[in-house]
Amino acid sequence: MAKITDIDRGIALGKPMPLITIQQSPGRTLDQRRLLVKRITEAFQEAYGLPAEAVTIFLQDYEDDMWGKGGLLKSDRA
């Protein structure tokens, strides 16, 4: 049987846990992504007083033909 943690209790009591999604173009290295996740987690720990385990971060890469700005796909903007 799974152990119930303080984080689980917080969720059960309706205390929202941060869920962060970073949407970006590809090209970042694994080390860059690790550093970004570490620093964002640290910011939530400092600002909200949360344990690192309460912070969830998703990194989503979008190719240039999968997003647009100003009415044009990024891939169409030379």
N, C-alpha and C positions, 0 to 999 in steps of 0.2 A: 504494500500500500504506500502511496506517495506521501511524503511528509508535507504538511501544510506550513508554509513560511509566512513571515510577516507581510511579504509582498502579496501573497495570495489573500491574506486577511484584508489587506488594504483594498484590493480589487473587490473582494466580496462585500466590503463595507461601502462601496461606491466611491472610493477615492481613486480618481483617474490617474493612471500611470501614463507617462508621456510615450507617444508613438510618433517618431519623427521619420519623414520620408524626404530624402534628398533626390531631386530629379536633375540629372546633368547629362552633358554630352560625354561619350566615352573618352578614354585616354589617360585616366589617372592610374598610377601604379598601385600595387597592393600596399606598399608602405604608405602612400599618400592616403589611401582609404582607411587604413588602420589608424593613422594619426587623426584624421577627421572624426572618426567614430570615438576615439579616446577623448578628444577635446570637447566634442559636443556632450558626451556623457559627463565629463568633469563640470561643464557649465551647468547642467541640470542638477548635479550634486550640490554645487555651490549655491545656485539660485533657489532651488526648491528643497534642499536638504534631503534629497532622496539617495538611497543606496544605488550603486552602479547597476545592480541587477534589475532595478525597476525601469531602466531606460532602454527602450527598443528603438533601433535605427535601421531603416531600410535604405539601401542605395540603389537607385534605378538609373541605368544608362539608357539614353535615347539616341539612336543614330540620327544624323542630320535630315533624313527623309521621314522622320517620325514626329517632328514638331515644327511649328511655324511661328512667325512673328510678323506683324504688319501685313498680313494677308499673303505671305509667301512662306513656303517651306524653307527651312534653313539651307537645305541642299540646293535650292534655286537661287540663293543669295550668294553671288560670287565674291 
